[in-house]
């Protein structure tokens, strides 16, 4: 609540019972909030350790798969014939809009330069 002081012409705050009770309630809730935050912190640390162990397991499995794929690569015969490389190149060009644009532009430039010469 506010009370007007005549001599200063300003408002001063006057403490009331409701304000004091609110402060006491705020202190008690802040201590309980602190306890709950500490409990949450412990839970998050547990979750973090579980997450780190899961990441380690995933990395181990990834390493195993990589080693297995290296072994299987050695078993297969690498057949990079001219026809296969050409087919891969053409499919890459057809799938890429940028490459299609470049090749179309080059083809148009070549035909117009031939027609104009």
N, C-alpha and C positions, 0 to 999 in steps of 0.2 A: 504494500500500500504506500501511497505517496502523501506527504504532508507539506503544505505550503508554509514557508518561513517568511514572515513579513519583512524582516530586516534585510535579507539578502535578495528577495524577489526571485528565488529559484526554488526548484523542487528538490527535496531531500528524501532519501529512502529511509523508511522506518521499518525495522524488523518486526514481523508478526509471528505468531505461533505457527501458522501454516508454513511459512518459509523455513523455519527451523526444522519442522517435522519433515519437510521435503528434502532438506539437506541430509538428515539422518537416514531417510529411506534411500537416497542416492548413494550414500556410503555403503550401506548394507548390500544394495544391488550391485555396486561396482566390485565388492569383494567376491560375491557369488559369481559375477561375470568373469572375474579373474580366474577363479577356480575352474569354471567351465572352459575358459580359453586354454588353460594349462592341460586339461583333459583332451581337448581337441588337438593341441600341439602334440601330445603323446600319440594320439591316433594317427595324425598325419605323418609322424616319424615312422610309425609301423608301416603305414601305406607306402612311404618312400622306400623303406628297406625291402618290402615285397616287390615294389616296382623295379628296384635295381637288380634284384635276383632274377626277375622275369626277363629283364633286358640281357643279363648275362647268359641265361639259358637260350634266349633267341640268338645271341651272337655265337654261342657254341654250336647250335644247330645250323646256323648259316655257314659257319666254317666247315662243318662236316659235309654239307651239301656242296660247297665249293670244291672241297677235296675230291668228293665223289664224281663231280662233273669233270674235273681235270683228268681223273682216271678214265672216265668214259670217252673223253676227247681223244685220248691217246689210242683208244681202241678203234675209233672210226677213221675212215679214210677221207681225207679232205679233197673233194673233187670239185675244184674251181675251174671248170672248163670255160672257154670263151663264151659259149652260148648261155651258160648259167649266169655269168657276170653281166652279160648284156641284158638278159631278162630282168635281173635284179635292178640294174640301172634304169631300165625303161619303167618298171613298176614304181620305183622311187620317184621318178620324174612325174608320172601320172598321178601319184598320190599327193604331191606337193604343189600347191597353188603357185607359190613363188617360182619354182622351177618351171612350171608350165608357162607362166607369164614370160619368163626369160627366153625360153625356147621359142615361143610363139612370136615374140618381138624379133628375135634373131632371124626366124624364117621369113617374116614379113619384110624385114630390112633387106635380106638377101634377094628375095623375089623382086622387090621394087628397084633395087640397084641393078639387077639383071635386065629388067624391062626398060629402065631409063637409059641404059648404056647402048 
